[in-house]
């Protein structure tokens, strides 16, 4: 082992010396020359120096990468002062931005077109190169011979890129240095292969080459366009102190000294600097860890007191939420430093939290721009007052955005022995620290009975073992009851600086989650109130994110819909949804997505929403066998839609029996189907109890008066303290039409035949004439008024003659009906002789707690006698409206008005779920 380590050390020093020698050749174009020592670079703008004539290179232990070069120069070096402040702009280009020769050209063009007086550009390695370099180390220390071919692949990628970009001496010079670097890398990797391991310093030296090559290539391309440009190896400038937590802390004082010295010997208005890499105070190469290039740009921006740091990436800016999870996420024009820090900590693809710290010191704005969309203004991260003044379209919401962290586990430590015992929290988190685990969030009850915290799933085993070991005595003695593990969790964080001064933000957040049927497992909020953090089930995370995002008006209120029964009513509803969809989206911020349509035989499903302009054709061509269970799972199972509603447009008892199960699952229900509310009393009472106890809504306005506001009017009376005495009305549009036209010498059978032909009746008119439909409406209103009536409790006057109730078909019934006209004609004549009319009414007698359905006579000046067509009329007699009843009148039948009543319930649901009203 000692022999291997010795070989590795010797090779490392040798290759480092060559690497240093290479860096001395790239600082200036062929007409100039620049010598780099480990700490700085000496430049001679006007005099070309033959490298063979320069001083003797002496080895030194002061820098693990290179020997110190002692150069004797007769001419003194002119010192240049480093300009600071608004003269400098700093740009950072990530690996995607410089991922190909064409993209490097684009970057060079951006640099050249920047009219700032001085520019410093930080670059990453070409895309995937850093990962390739780490893979080289892994293969070498695993003694995998394929590392040699992998090195050749890295060489070839940069060689071909150089051929695309450069020519002449610039190309020859770069290729010469590239060959040297690859030779040195192979030697070092061979040493790692022999030793079977790589130290952190060796790894950092290897992986940093990608940035060195990119910086040299970009500088050469800029020079090729006639702009004076140098490249900087930031290992000669940035000094950092490694910490115990796999991070580094910049030494700003020492780095500033070295930057000034470097610039005094290498003055240029355009500098291309390597990102990601730096050195320790002992001049040992290191890196700034993952996302280190952003950190490099921020540190250098702070050292230069730059006017702005621009981070170039492949997105248009910072989104209000992850656009992969929330398609309606918007680009934020501005963020405060604190908001950006909070969002990045909680997983938003913004910046690493440490990137923001250096620029905050000097109020330097950070701008996030998209290199592939230069027209996009991006997001500015700055002080709050500056952000607010510059943002002319501030969203009127205290929450700027949302972020999530997945793959977490909650650990709950609880027990009565924790209360009032000093040092318990210290013991808990001391044990966590000892195993090197990362605590994402902490929440403690004020009773001190329990403490819960979130850790990454991969660390939960060691944390649990550490806690059980640390508290074994307390667990055995019963002072602690348990160390509980709650797996499969995600964190959702709401972030916004204005949250601190806005009451009700938490209430709105929790209300949105409750209405999306999301259970919260833990809550945390700091005193700064810049964020509210909740822990939810992992499978609920996307729905939760979309629910809160839409609730704070950052996106549309989106509802996944399933339409059951695409017949006359359901089909008309679908057409109304189609015609109004664009208006709802643009003017009311409501996005209604019909995810499924099912009839009794066929159903049509779609993951993103059915095209309602072609739903009939699609149902016919692509429909599959109807399965209500699978249909429900499909509509409700899409986590990208936080709210689900099933609209039952049938008159089916089986479908109505599913309502309770749907509501328990968090599915809202809207229906004109009367079967559930007029069916078994215990089923109705369970539905109403479930509706009151949960945030799941059950709307059924269209069960009584089609599109008329009957149920809502009744509820309004009751909720404001009024007392119902009597409800009386003509509830059937069909029977209203029949008796409005049953005048003169016309027979009843003639009027029925006319109504059937006009589509006012059911296919079998007996369904209307039996009075059962009216009886169901009376039962519904009675139950809404607090009466516990059953359908069997109501006496119903059927208009179907007894002998005709057993007719085999509607046609047979209609053929025989004229034989029974005489009896009803006699009742009509008696009414007319008394100056009255016949009307078929339903009555809720709340005082006597009963209901009836009957044919009744009214004076011709009575409101019920003055109806036209198929109008309904309902009179509410209450303690407030005793002398003159409250009357609701209007069309009570027809597909358009019934579908309109259902549509109104859908929009009411959207309003309850957060859509602006």
Secondary structure, DSSP 8 states (H G I E B T S, - for coil): -HHHHHHHHHHHHHHHHHHHHHHTTSSS-TTSEEEE-SS-EEEESS----GGGS--B---TT-SS---B----SS---------STTEEEEEE-TTTTSSHHHHHHHHHHHHH---SEEEEEE--STTHHHHHHHHHHHHHTT-TTHHHHHHHHHHHHHHHHHHH--HHHHHHHHHHHHHHHHHHHHHHHHHHHHT---HHHHHHHHTHHHHHHHHHHHHHHHHTT---EEE-GGGT-BEEE-TTS-EEE-HHHHHHHHHHHHHHS--SEEEEE-SEEE-TT--EEE--TTHHHHHHHHHHHHHT-SEEEEEESSSS-BSS-TTT-TT--B-SEEEHHHHHHHHHTT-SS--HHHHHHHHTTT-EEEEEETT-TTS--EEEE-HHHHHHH-SS--SSS--EEEEEEEEEEEEEE-GGGTT-TTHHHHHHHHHHHTT--EEEEEE-TTSSEEEEEEEGGGHHHHHHHHHHHTHHHHHHTSS-EEEEEEEEEEEEEE-GGGGG-TTHHHHHHHHHHHTT--EEEEEE-TT-SEEEEEEEGGGHHHHHHHHHHHTTSS-EEEEEEEE--SHHHHHHHHHHHHHHHHHHHHH-EEEEEEEEE-SSEEEE-SS---TTSHHHHHHHH-EE--HHHHHHHHHH-TT-SEEEEEE-S--HHHHTTHHHHHHTT-EEEE---HHHHS-HHHHHHHHHHHHHSS--EE-THHHHTTS-HHHHHHHHHHTT--EEEEEEE--HHHHHHHHH--TT--HHHHHHHHHHHT-S-SSTHHHHTSHHHHHHHHHHHHHTT----GGGSEE---S-GGGTT-SSHHHHHHHHGGGHHHHHHHHHHHHHTTEEEEEEEEEETTTTEEEEEEEEEETTSGGGG--TTEEEEEEEESSSSSS-EEEEEE--SHHHHHHHHHHHHHHHHHHTT---
